[in-house]
Amino acid sequence: MNKKEIVGGVVHKLPPDLRDALISTPAALKLWNDITPLARNEWICWVTSGKKIETRGIRIEKALSKLKGGMRRPCCWAGCIHR
């Protein structure tokens, strides 16, 4: 496993499955490194708020796709309730 350091959010730490997905998707990682800590927090919270493991996997794939497309925050989501 790659030990590359990737920053997380303000409230949420970057979970290993999302971290590994970002490492394997350079275009998404590039934007991840450019967005604010609050924006990273929103992505992490959105991915981890799914109750089922299947939902989490779907959200990781959608996050990668959206980040590659230039989207800086999750769309159509009320936002992180933890901050």
PDB file of N, CA, C and O in Angstrom:
ATOM      1  N   MET A   1       0.846  -1.181   0.000  1.00  0.00           N
ATOM      2  CA  MET A   1       0.000   0.000   0.000  1.00  0.00           C
ATOM      3  C   MET A   1       0.891   1.244   0.000  1.00  0.00           C
ATOM      4  O   MET A   1       1.918   1.283   0.678  1.00  0.00           O
ATOM      5  N   ASN A   2       0.501   2.221  -0.741  1.00  0.00           N
ATOM      6  CA  ASN A   2       1.217   3.482  -0.832  1.00  0.00           C
ATOM      7  C   ASN A   2       1.019   4.276   0.452  1.00  0.00           C
ATOM      8  O   ASN A   2      -0.111   4.405   0.925  1.00  0.00           O
ATOM      9  N   LYS A   3       2.103   4.815   1.030  1.00  0.00           N
ATOM     10  CA  LYS A   3       2.033   5.572   2.279  1.00  0.00           C
ATOM     11  C   LYS A   3       1.987   7.079   2.043  1.00  0.00           C
ATOM     12  O   LYS A   3       2.286   7.855   2.951  1.00  0.00           O
ATOM     13  N   LYS A   4       1.621   7.495   0.856  1.00  0.00           N
ATOM     14  CA  LYS A   4       1.572   8.907   0.508  1.00  0.00           C
ATOM     15  C   LYS A   4       0.619   9.651   1.443  1.00  0.00           C
ATOM     16  O   LYS A   4      -0.502   9.205   1.686  1.00  0.00           O
ATOM     17  N   GLU A   5       1.074  10.779   1.957  1.00  0.00           N
ATOM     18  CA  GLU A   5       0.278  11.603   2.868  1.00  0.00           C
ATOM     19  C   GLU A   5      -0.709  12.456   2.073  1.00  0.00           C
ATOM     20  O   GLU A   5      -0.326  13.195   1.166  1.00  0.00           O
ATOM     21  N   ILE A   6      -1.983  12.337   2.432  1.00  0.00           N
ATOM     22  CA  ILE A   6      -3.027  13.139   1.809  1.00  0.00           C
ATOM     23  C   ILE A   6      -3.816  13.781   2.942  1.00  0.00           C
ATOM     24  O   ILE A   6      -4.174  13.110   3.910  1.00  0.00           O
ATOM     25  N   VAL A   7      -4.088  15.075   2.827  1.00  0.00           N
ATOM     26  CA  VAL A   7      -4.789  15.772   3.898  1.00  0.00           C
ATOM     27  C   VAL A   7      -6.269  15.436   3.893  1.00  0.00           C
ATOM     28  O   VAL A   7      -6.851  15.107   2.859  1.00  0.00           O
ATOM     29  N   GLY A   8      -6.868  15.528   5.087  1.00  0.00           N
ATOM     30  CA  GLY A   8      -8.290  15.263   5.254  1.00  0.00           C
ATOM     31  C   GLY A   8      -9.073  16.552   5.373  1.00  0.00           C
ATOM     32  O   GLY A   8      -8.734  17.558   4.751  1.00  0.00           O
ATOM     33  N   GLY A   9     -10.108  16.517   6.165  1.00  0.00           N
ATOM     34  CA  GLY A   9     -10.979  17.667   6.336  1.00  0.00           C
ATOM     35  C   GLY A   9     -10.719  18.387   7.644  1.00  0.00           C
ATOM     36  O   GLY A   9      -9.704  18.161   8.303  1.00  0.00           O
ATOM     37  N   VAL A  10     -11.640  19.248   8.007  1.00  0.00           N
ATOM     38  CA  VAL A  10     -11.536  20.020   9.236  1.00  0.00           C
ATOM     39  C   VAL A  10     -11.951  19.162  10.432  1.00  0.00           C
ATOM     40  O   VAL A  10     -11.264  19.122  11.452  1.00  0.00           O
ATOM     41  N   VAL A  11     -13.065  18.492  10.291  1.00  0.00           N
ATOM     42  CA  VAL A  11     -13.608  17.665  11.370  1.00  0.00           C
ATOM     43  C   VAL A  11     -13.304  16.195  11.137  1.00  0.00           C
ATOM     44  O   VAL A  11     -13.003  15.463  12.080  1.00  0.00           O
ATOM     45  N   HIS A  12     -13.381  15.765   9.895  1.00  0.00           N
ATOM     46  CA  HIS A  12     -13.235  14.354   9.550  1.00  0.00           C
ATOM     47  C   HIS A  12     -11.834  14.037   9.036  1.00  0.00           C
ATOM     48  O   HIS A  12     -11.252  14.789   8.255  1.00  0.00           O
ATOM     49  N   LYS A  13     -11.309  12.899   9.498  1.00  0.00           N
ATOM     50  CA  LYS A  13     -10.057  12.390   8.951  1.00  0.00           C
ATOM     51  C   LYS A  13     -10.379  11.614   7.679  1.00  0.00           C
ATOM     52  O   LYS A  13     -11.476  11.078   7.524  1.00  0.00           O
ATOM     53  N   LEU A  14      -9.422  11.564   6.788  1.00  0.00           N
ATOM     54  CA  LEU A  14      -9.590  10.863   5.516  1.00  0.00           C
ATOM     55  C   LEU A  14      -9.603   9.354   5.765  1.00  0.00           C
ATOM     56  O   LEU A  14      -8.609   8.803   6.239  1.00  0.00           O
ATOM     57  N   PRO A  15     -10.715   8.676   5.452  1.00  0.00           N
ATOM     58  CA  PRO A  15     -10.765   7.227   5.663  1.00  0.00           C
ATOM     59  C   PRO A  15      -9.884   6.490   4.649  1.00  0.00           C
ATOM     60  O   PRO A  15      -9.690   6.963   3.530  1.00  0.00           O
ATOM     61  N   PRO A  16      -9.360   5.342   5.042  1.00  0.00           N
ATOM     62  CA  PRO A  16      -8.429   4.605   4.163  1.00  0.00           C
ATOM     63  C   PRO A  16      -9.000   4.259   2.786  1.00  0.00           C
ATOM     64  O   PRO A  16      -8.272   4.321   1.794  1.00  0.00           O
ATOM     65  N   ASP A  17     -10.282   3.897   2.700  1.00  0.00           N
ATOM     66  CA  ASP A  17     -10.825   3.513   1.395  1.00  0.00           C
ATOM     67  C   ASP A  17     -10.907   4.707   0.441  1.00  0.00           C
ATOM     68  O   ASP A  17     -10.639   4.561  -0.752  1.00  0.00           O
ATOM     69  N   LEU A  18     -11.267   5.864   0.943  1.00  0.00           N
ATOM     70  CA  LEU A  18     -11.303   7.071   0.105  1.00  0.00           C
ATOM     71  C   LEU A  18      -9.883   7.511  -0.235  1.00  0.00           C
ATOM     72  O   LEU A  18      -9.619   7.938  -1.359  1.00  0.00           O
ATOM     73  N   ARG A  19      -8.973   7.411   0.722  1.00  0.00           N
ATOM     74  CA  ARG A  19      -7.574   7.761   0.492  1.00  0.00           C
ATOM     75  C   ARG A  19      -6.982   6.916  -0.646  1.00  0.00           C
ATOM     76  O   ARG A  19      -6.345   7.442  -1.559  1.00  0.00           O
ATOM     77  N   ASP A  20      -7.206   5.603  -0.572  1.00  0.00           N
ATOM     78  CA  ASP A  20      -6.677   4.707  -1.606  1.00  0.00           C
ATOM     79  C   ASP A  20      -7.287   5.005  -2.973  1.00  0.00           C
ATOM     80  O   ASP A  20      -6.600   4.953  -3.993  1.00  0.00           O
ATOM     81  N   ALA A  21      -8.580   5.318  -2.985  1.00  0.00           N
ATOM     82  CA  ALA A  21      -9.248   5.649  -4.246  1.00  0.00           C
ATOM     83  C   ALA A  21      -8.669   6.927  -4.841  1.00  0.00           C
ATOM     84  O   ALA A  21      -8.463   7.007  -6.052  1.00  0.00           O
ATOM     85  N   LEU A  22      -8.405   7.920  -4.009  1.00  0.00           N
ATOM     86  CA  LEU A  22      -7.819   9.168  -4.497  1.00  0.00           C
ATOM     87  C   LEU A  22      -6.416   8.941  -5.056  1.00  0.00           C
ATOM     88  O   LEU A  22      -6.062   9.488  -6.100  1.00  0.00           O
ATOM     89  N   ILE A  23      -5.625   8.137  -4.359  1.00  0.00           N
ATOM     90  CA  ILE A  23      -4.268   7.838  -4.821  1.00  0.00           C
ATOM     91  C   ILE A  23      -4.299   7.164  -6.191  1.00  0.00           C
ATOM     92  O   ILE A  23      -3.436   7.418  -7.031  1.00  0.00           O
ATOM     93  N   SER A  24      -5.293   6.309  -6.414  1.00  0.00           N
ATOM     94  CA  SER A  24      -5.360   5.589  -7.688  1.00  0.00           C
ATOM     95  C   SER A  24      -6.020   6.399  -8.804  1.00  0.00           C
ATOM     96  O   SER A  24      -6.142   5.919  -9.931  1.00  0.00           O
ATOM     97  N   THR A  25      -6.448   7.632  -8.492  1.00  0.00           N
ATOM     98  CA  THR A  25      -7.104   8.482  -9.489  1.00  0.00           C
ATOM     99  C   THR A  25      -6.427   9.861  -9.479  1.00  0.00           C
ATOM    100  O   THR A  25      -6.915  10.782  -8.824  1.00  0.00           O
ATOM    101  N   PRO A  26      -5.312  10.009 -10.197  1.00  0.00           N
ATOM    102  CA  PRO A  26      -4.531  11.238 -10.139  1.00  0.00           C
ATOM    103  C   PRO A  26      -5.313  12.520 -10.450  1.00  0.00           C
ATOM    104  O   PRO A  26      -5.057  13.553  -9.832  1.00  0.00           O
ATOM    105  N   ALA A  27      -6.244  12.475 -11.381  1.00  0.00           N
ATOM    106  CA  ALA A  27      -7.012  13.685 -11.726  1.00  0.00           C
ATOM    107  C   ALA A  27      -7.877  14.131 -10.552  1.00  0.00           C
ATOM    108  O   ALA A  27      -7.997  15.329 -10.295  1.00  0.00           O
ATOM    109  N   ALA A  28      -8.476  13.187  -9.842  1.00  0.00           N
ATOM    110  CA  ALA A  28      -9.286  13.522  -8.665  1.00  0.00           C
ATOM    111  C   ALA A  28      -8.384  14.012  -7.534  1.00  0.00           C
ATOM    112  O   ALA A  28      -8.733  14.958  -6.829  1.00  0.00           O
ATOM    113  N   LEU A  29      -7.242  13.381  -7.362  1.00  0.00           N
ATOM    114  CA  LEU A  29      -6.297  13.774  -6.308  1.00  0.00           C
ATOM    115  C   LEU A  29      -5.789  15.195  -6.529  1.00  0.00           C
ATOM    116  O   LEU A  29      -5.598  15.950  -5.575  1.00  0.00           O
ATOM    117  N   LYS A  30      -5.575  15.550  -7.777  1.00  0.00           N
ATOM    118  CA  LYS A  30      -5.103  16.905  -8.082  1.00  0.00           C
ATOM    119  C   LYS A  30      -6.099  17.952  -7.574  1.00  0.00           C
ATOM    120  O   LYS A  30      -5.694  18.927  -6.940  1.00  0.00           O
ATOM    121  N   LEU A  31      -7.378  17.765  -7.840  1.00  0.00           N
ATOM    122  CA  LEU A  31      -8.375  18.718  -7.352  1.00  0.00           C
ATOM    123  C   LEU A  31      -8.506  18.618  -5.836  1.00  0.00           C
ATOM    124  O   LEU A  31      -8.657  19.640  -5.168  1.00  0.00           O
ATOM    125  N   TRP A  32      -8.451  17.407  -5.279  1.00  0.00           N
ATOM    126  CA  TRP A  32      -8.533  17.208  -3.833  1.00  0.00           C
ATOM    127  C   TRP A  32      -7.482  18.073  -3.125  1.00  0.00           C
ATOM    128  O   TRP A  32      -7.767  18.694  -2.101  1.00  0.00           O
ATOM    129  N   ASN A  33      -6.287  18.105  -3.672  1.00  0.00           N
ATOM    130  CA  ASN A  33      -5.210  18.893  -3.070  1.00  0.00           C
ATOM    131  C   ASN A  33      -5.417  20.393  -3.248  1.00  0.00           C
ATOM    132  O   ASN A  33      -4.781  21.191  -2.559  1.00  0.00           O
ATOM    133  N   ASP A  34      -6.293  20.780  -4.160  1.00  0.00           N
ATOM    134  CA  ASP A  34      -6.526  22.194  -4.443  1.00  0.00           C
ATOM    135  C   ASP A  34      -7.729  22.761  -3.688  1.00  0.00           C
ATOM    136  O   ASP A  34      -7.814  23.975  -3.497  1.00  0.00           O
ATOM    137  N   ILE A  35      -8.652  21.913  -3.257  1.00  0.00           N
ATOM    138  CA  ILE A  35      -9.855  22.421  -2.591  1.00  0.00           C
ATOM    139  C   ILE A  35      -9.552  22.749  -1.123  1.00  0.00           C
ATOM    140  O   ILE A  35      -8.540  22.320  -0.568  1.00  0.00           O
ATOM    141  N   THR A  36     -10.451  23.514  -0.519  1.00  0.00           N
ATOM    142  CA  THR A  36     -10.256  23.947   0.869  1.00  0.00           C
ATOM    143  C   THR A  36     -10.459  22.786   1.840  1.00  0.00           C
ATOM    144  O   THR A  36     -11.079  21.785   1.482  1.00  0.00           O
ATOM    145  N   PRO A  37      -9.943  22.909   3.065  1.00  0.00           N
ATOM    146  CA  PRO A  37     -10.192  21.879   4.075  1.00  0.00           C
ATOM    147  C   PRO A  37     -11.687  21.683   4.348  1.00  0.00           C
ATOM    148  O   PRO A  37     -12.121  20.559   4.601  1.00  0.00           O
ATOM    149  N   LEU A  38     -12.472  22.749   4.300  1.00  0.00           N
ATOM    150  CA  LEU A  38     -13.918  22.613   4.497  1.00  0.00           C
ATOM    151  C   LEU A  38     -14.557  21.825   3.357  1.00  0.00           C
ATOM    152  O   LEU A  38     -15.465  21.028   3.593  1.00  0.00           O
ATOM    153  N   ALA A  39     -14.102  22.033   2.146  1.00  0.00           N
ATOM    154  CA  ALA A  39     -14.633  21.276   1.006  1.00  0.00           C
ATOM    155  C   ALA A  39     -14.250  19.805   1.124  1.00  0.00           C
ATOM    156  O   ALA A  39     -15.074  18.931   0.854  1.00  0.00           O
ATOM    157  N   ARG A  40     -13.004  19.517   1.525  1.00  0.00           N
ATOM    158  CA  ARG A  40     -12.591  18.125   1.734  1.00  0.00           C
ATOM    159  C   ARG A  40     -13.447  17.485   2.825  1.00  0.00           C
ATOM    160  O   ARG A  40     -13.844  16.325   2.713  1.00  0.00           O
ATOM    161  N   ASN A  41     -13.725  18.246   3.872  1.00  0.00           N
ATOM    162  CA  ASN A  41     -14.574  17.761   4.960  1.00  0.00           C
ATOM    163  C   ASN A  41     -15.950  17.360   4.439  1.00  0.00           C
ATOM    164  O   ASN A  41     -16.500  16.336   4.845  1.00  0.00           O
ATOM    165  N   GLU A  42     -16.508  18.176   3.531  1.00  0.00           N
ATOM    166  CA  GLU A  42     -17.825  17.878   2.964  1.00  0.00           C
ATOM    167  C   GLU A  42     -17.797  16.564   2.195  1.00  0.00           C
ATOM    168  O   GLU A  42     -18.699  15.740   2.343  1.00  0.00           O
ATOM    169  N   TRP A  43     -16.770  16.363   1.374  1.00  0.00           N
ATOM    170  CA  TRP A  43     -16.664  15.115   0.617  1.00  0.00           C
ATOM    171  C   TRP A  43     -16.544  13.916   1.551  1.00  0.00           C
ATOM    172  O   TRP A  43     -17.220  12.906   1.353  1.00  0.00           O
ATOM    173  N   ILE A  44     -15.690  14.019   2.565  1.00  0.00           N
ATOM    174  CA  ILE A  44     -15.500  12.907   3.496  1.00  0.00           C
ATOM    175  C   ILE A  44     -16.806  12.583   4.215  1.00  0.00           C
ATOM    176  O   ILE A  44     -17.190  11.418   4.313  1.00  0.00           O
ATOM    177  N   CYS A  45     -17.485  13.606   4.717  1.00  0.00           N
ATOM    178  CA  CYS A  45     -18.733  13.393   5.440  1.00  0.00           C
ATOM    179  C   CYS A  45     -19.784  12.773   4.522  1.00  0.00           C
ATOM    180  O   CYS A  45     -20.512  11.870   4.935  1.00  0.00           O
ATOM    181  N   TRP A  46     -19.867  13.241   3.303  1.00  0.00           N
ATOM    182  CA  TRP A  46     -20.837  12.700   2.352  1.00  0.00           C
ATOM    183  C   TRP A  46     -20.571  11.218   2.087  1.00  0.00           C
ATOM    184  O   TRP A  46     -21.499  10.410   2.080  1.00  0.00           O
ATOM    185  N   VAL A  47     -19.314  10.866   1.870  1.00  0.00           N
ATOM    186  CA  VAL A  47     -18.961   9.467   1.591  1.00  0.00           C
ATOM    187  C   VAL A  47     -19.250   8.586   2.810  1.00  0.00           C
ATOM    188  O   VAL A  47     -19.814   7.501   2.666  1.00  0.00           O
ATOM    189  N   THR A  48     -18.877   9.036   3.988  1.00  0.00           N
ATOM    190  CA  THR A  48     -18.992   8.198   5.181  1.00  0.00           C
ATOM    191  C   THR A  48     -20.387   8.195   5.797  1.00  0.00           C
ATOM    192  O   THR A  48     -20.662   7.387   6.684  1.00  0.00           O
ATOM    193  N   SER A  49     -21.263   9.074   5.352  1.00  0.00           N
ATOM    194  CA  SER A  49     -22.599   9.131   5.943  1.00  0.00           C
ATOM    195  C   SER A  49     -23.540   8.044   5.412  1.00  0.00           C
ATOM    196  O   SER A  49     -24.628   7.851   5.954  1.00  0.00           O
ATOM    197  N   GLY A  50     -23.134   7.347   4.375  1.00  0.00           N
ATOM    198  CA  GLY A  50     -23.938   6.232   3.874  1.00  0.00           C
ATOM    199  C   GLY A  50     -23.958   5.091   4.888  1.00  0.00           C
ATOM    200  O   GLY A  50     -22.924   4.763   5.471  1.00  0.00           O
ATOM    201  N   LYS A  51     -25.088   4.503   5.096  1.00  0.00           N
ATOM    202  CA  LYS A  51     -25.226   3.454   6.111  1.00  0.00           C
ATOM    203  C   LYS A  51     -24.717   2.088   5.641  1.00  0.00           C
ATOM    204  O   LYS A  51     -24.187   1.318   6.442  1.00  0.00           O
ATOM    205  N   LYS A  52     -24.872   1.789   4.370  1.00  0.00           N
ATOM    206  CA  LYS A  52     -24.467   0.487   3.837  1.00  0.00           C
ATOM    207  C   LYS A  52     -23.108   0.583   3.170  1.00  0.00           C
ATOM    208  O   LYS A  52     -22.740   1.629   2.634  1.00  0.00           O
ATOM    209  N   ILE A  53     -22.362  -0.518   3.205  1.00  0.00           N
ATOM    210  CA  ILE A  53     -21.056  -0.572   2.550  1.00  0.00           C
ATOM    211  C   ILE A  53     -21.197  -0.351   1.047  1.00  0.00           C
ATOM    212  O   ILE A  53     -20.320   0.245   0.422  1.00  0.00           O
ATOM    213  N   GLU A  54     -22.293  -0.825   0.468  1.00  0.00           N
ATOM    214  CA  GLU A  54     -22.524  -0.630  -0.975  1.00  0.00           C
ATOM    215  C   GLU A  54     -22.700   0.854  -1.288  1.00  0.00           C
ATOM    216  O   GLU A  54     -22.187   1.349  -2.292  1.00  0.00           O
ATOM    217  N   THR A  55     -23.426   1.560  -0.425  1.00  0.00           N
ATOM    218  CA  THR A  55     -23.644   2.995  -0.621  1.00  0.00           C
ATOM    219  C   THR A  55     -22.321   3.745  -0.559  1.00  0.00           C
ATOM    220  O   THR A  55     -22.065   4.643  -1.361  1.00  0.00           O
ATOM    221  N   ARG A  56     -21.489   3.369   0.396  1.00  0.00           N
ATOM    222  CA  ARG A  56     -20.186   4.014   0.536  1.00  0.00           C
ATOM    223  C   ARG A  56     -19.345   3.824  -0.724  1.00  0.00           C
ATOM    224  O   ARG A  56     -18.721   4.771  -1.204  1.00  0.00           O
ATOM    225  N   GLY A  57     -19.326   2.609  -1.259  1.00  0.00           N
ATOM    226  CA  GLY A  57     -18.577   2.349  -2.491  1.00  0.00           C
ATOM    227  C   GLY A  57     -19.096   3.161  -3.666  1.00  0.00           C
ATOM    228  O   GLY A  57     -18.314   3.696  -4.453  1.00  0.00           O
ATOM    229  N   ILE A  58     -20.401   3.252  -3.782  1.00  0.00           N
ATOM    230  CA  ILE A  58     -21.008   4.061  -4.845  1.00  0.00           C
ATOM    231  C   ILE A  58     -20.620   5.523  -4.674  1.00  0.00           C
ATOM    232  O   ILE A  58     -20.290   6.198  -5.649  1.00  0.00           O
ATOM    233  N   ARG A  59     -20.659   6.010  -3.442  1.00  0.00           N
ATOM    234  CA  ARG A  59     -20.325   7.420  -3.194  1.00  0.00           C
ATOM    235  C   ARG A  59     -18.857   7.710  -3.471  1.00  0.00           C
ATOM    236  O   ARG A  59     -18.519   8.790  -3.955  1.00  0.00           O
ATOM    237  N   ILE A  60     -17.987   6.762  -3.172  1.00  0.00           N
ATOM    238  CA  ILE A  60     -16.563   6.973  -3.486  1.00  0.00           C
ATOM    239  C   ILE A  60     -16.390   7.091  -4.996  1.00  0.00           C
ATOM    240  O   ILE A  60     -15.691   7.989  -5.466  1.00  0.00           O
ATOM    241  N   GLU A  61     -17.017   6.197  -5.766  1.00  0.00           N
ATOM    242  CA  GLU A  61     -16.912   6.263  -7.216  1.00  0.00           C
ATOM    243  C   GLU A  61     -17.491   7.571  -7.763  1.00  0.00           C
ATOM    244  O   GLU A  61     -16.907   8.181  -8.659  1.00  0.00           O
ATOM    245  N   LYS A  62     -18.629   7.999  -7.231  1.00  0.00           N
ATOM    246  CA  LYS A  62     -19.219   9.264  -7.665  1.00  0.00           C
ATOM    247  C   LYS A  62     -18.324  10.441  -7.293  1.00  0.00           C
ATOM    248  O   LYS A  62     -18.161  11.372  -8.082  1.00  0.00           O
ATOM    249  N   ALA A  63     -17.748  10.402  -6.103  1.00  0.00           N
ATOM    250  CA  ALA A  63     -16.852  11.482  -5.673  1.00  0.00           C
ATOM    251  C   ALA A  63     -15.664  11.602  -6.622  1.00  0.00           C
ATOM    252  O   ALA A  63     -15.301  12.705  -7.032  1.00  0.00           O
ATOM    253  N   LEU A  64     -15.064  10.474  -6.968  1.00  0.00           N
ATOM    254  CA  LEU A  64     -13.928  10.498  -7.894  1.00  0.00           C
ATOM    255  C   LEU A  64     -14.335  11.083  -9.236  1.00  0.00           C
ATOM    256  O   LEU A  64     -13.618  11.903  -9.809  1.00  0.00           O
ATOM    257  N   SER A  65     -15.482  10.659  -9.729  1.00  0.00           N
ATOM    258  CA  SER A  65     -15.966  11.158 -11.010  1.00  0.00           C
ATOM    259  C   SER A  65     -16.216  12.664 -10.956  1.00  0.00           C
ATOM    260  O   SER A  65     -15.819  13.399 -11.861  1.00  0.00           O
ATOM    261  N   LYS A  66     -16.866  13.110  -9.904  1.00  0.00           N
ATOM    262  CA  LYS A  66     -17.183  14.535  -9.762  1.00  0.00           C
ATOM    263  C   LYS A  66     -15.916  15.365  -9.572  1.00  0.00           C
ATOM    264  O   LYS A  66     -15.792  16.446 -10.148  1.00  0.00           O
ATOM    265  N   LEU A  67     -14.977  14.870  -8.769  1.00  0.00           N
ATOM    266  CA  LEU A  67     -13.717  15.593  -8.583  1.00  0.00           C
ATOM    267  C   LEU A  67     -12.944  15.686  -9.898  1.00  0.00           C
ATOM    268  O   LEU A  67     -12.385  16.735 -10.219  1.00  0.00           O
ATOM    269  N   LYS A  68     -12.913  14.588 -10.659  1.00  0.00           N
ATOM    270  CA  LYS A  68     -12.235  14.615 -11.962  1.00  0.00           C
ATOM    271  C   LYS A  68     -12.882  15.633 -12.888  1.00  0.00           C
ATOM    272  O   LYS A  68     -12.208  16.226 -13.731  1.00  0.00           O
ATOM    273  N   GLY A  69     -14.183  15.838 -12.737  1.00  0.00           N
ATOM    274  CA  GLY A  69     -14.915  16.801 -13.561  1.00  0.00           C
ATOM    275  C   GLY A  69     -14.823  18.237 -13.055  1.00  0.00           C
ATOM    276  O   GLY A  69     -15.363  19.151 -13.679  1.00  0.00           O
ATOM    277  N   GLY A  70     -14.144  18.437 -11.930  1.00  0.00           N
ATOM    278  CA  GLY A  70     -13.940  19.795 -11.426  1.00  0.00           C
ATOM    279  C   GLY A  70     -14.896  20.229 -10.323  1.00  0.00           C
ATOM    280  O   GLY A  70     -14.832  21.372  -9.871  1.00  0.00           O
ATOM    281  N   MET A  71     -15.782  19.339  -9.881  1.00  0.00           N
ATOM    282  CA  MET A  71     -16.719  19.706  -8.819  1.00  0.00           C
ATOM    283  C   MET A  71     -15.988  19.782  -7.482  1.00  0.00           C
ATOM    284  O   MET A  71     -15.324  18.829  -7.074  1.00  0.00           O
ATOM    285  N   ARG A  72     -16.114  20.919  -6.806  1.00  0.00           N
ATOM    286  CA  ARG A  72     -15.359  21.161  -5.595  1.00  0.00           C
ATOM    287  C   ARG A  72     -16.073  20.737  -4.307  1.00  0.00           C
ATOM    288  O   ARG A  72     -15.430  20.597  -3.267  1.00  0.00           O
ATOM    289  N   ARG A  73     -17.381  20.532  -4.362  1.00  0.00           N
ATOM    290  CA  ARG A  73     -18.167  20.080  -3.207  1.00  0.00           C
ATOM    291  C   ARG A  73     -19.268  19.144  -3.689  1.00  0.00           C
ATOM    292  O   ARG A  73     -19.688  19.220  -4.844  1.00  0.00           O
ATOM    293  N   PRO A  74     -19.741  18.257  -2.805  1.00  0.00           N
ATOM    294  CA  PRO A  74     -20.854  17.383  -3.196  1.00  0.00           C
ATOM    295  C   PRO A  74     -22.098  18.214  -3.532  1.00  0.00           C
ATOM    296  O   PRO A  74     -22.406  19.195  -2.856  1.00  0.00           O
ATOM    297  N   CYS A  75     -22.781  17.813  -4.556  1.00  0.00           N
ATOM    298  CA  CYS A  75     -23.978  18.530  -5.012  1.00  0.00           C
ATOM    299  C   CYS A  75     -25.227  17.946  -4.366  1.00  0.00           C
ATOM    300  O   CYS A  75     -25.297  16.756  -4.058  1.00  0.00           O
ATOM    301  N   CYS A  76     -26.199  18.808  -4.174  1.00  0.00           N
ATOM    302  CA  CYS A  76     -27.535  18.367  -3.717  1.00  0.00           C
ATOM    303  C   CYS A  76     -27.467  17.633  -2.396  1.00  0.00           C
ATOM    304  O   CYS A  76     -28.122  16.606  -2.218  1.00  0.00           O
ATOM    305  N   TRP A  77     -26.676  18.156  -1.461  1.00  0.00           N
ATOM    306  CA  TRP A  77     -26.525  17.559  -0.143  1.00  0.00           C
ATOM    307  C   TRP A  77     -26.519  18.688   0.860  1.00  0.00           C
ATOM    308  O   TRP A  77     -25.893  19.721   0.623  1.00  0.00           O
ATOM    309  N   ALA A  78     -27.196  18.514   1.969  1.00  0.00           N
ATOM    310  CA  ALA A  78     -27.348  19.599   2.960  1.00  0.00           C
ATOM    311  C   ALA A  78     -26.011  20.031   3.563  1.00  0.00           C
ATOM    312  O   ALA A  78     -25.895  21.153   4.055  1.00  0.00           O
ATOM    313  N   GLY A  79     -25.026  19.180   3.534  1.00  0.00           N
ATOM    314  CA  GLY A  79     -23.712  19.529   4.067  1.00  0.00           C
ATOM    315  C   GLY A  79     -23.435  18.816   5.369  1.00  0.00           C
ATOM    316  O   GLY A  79     -24.325  18.208   5.963  1.00  0.00           O
ATOM    317  N   CYS A  80     -22.207  18.894   5.801  1.00  0.00           N
ATOM    318  CA  CYS A  80     -21.756  18.231   7.017  1.00  0.00           C
ATOM    319  C   CYS A  80     -22.431  18.845   8.238  1.00  0.00           C
ATOM    320  O   CYS A  80     -22.388  20.058   8.440  1.00  0.00           O
ATOM    321  N   ILE A  81     -23.045  18.004   9.040  1.00  0.00           N
ATOM    322  CA  ILE A  81     -23.698  18.482  10.256  1.00  0.00           C
ATOM    323  C   ILE A  81     -22.729  18.533  11.435  1.00  0.00           C
ATOM    324  O   ILE A  81     -23.104  18.982  12.518  1.00  0.00           O
ATOM    325  N   HIS A  82     -21.516  18.090  11.246  1.00  0.00           N
ATOM    326  CA  HIS A  82     -20.551  17.969  12.344  1.00  0.00           C
ATOM    327  C   HIS A  82     -19.690  19.198  12.571  1.00  0.00           C
ATOM    328  O   HIS A  82     -18.946  19.240  13.551  1.00  0.00           O
ATOM    329  N   ARG A  83     -19.760  20.188  11.713  1.00  0.00           N
ATOM    330  CA  ARG A  83     -18.883  21.347  11.907  1.00  0.00           C
ATOM    331  C   ARG A  83     -19.569  22.472  12.617  1.00  0.00           C
ATOM    332  O   ARG A  83     -18.960  23.515  12.854  1.00  0.00           O
TER     333      ARG A  83
END
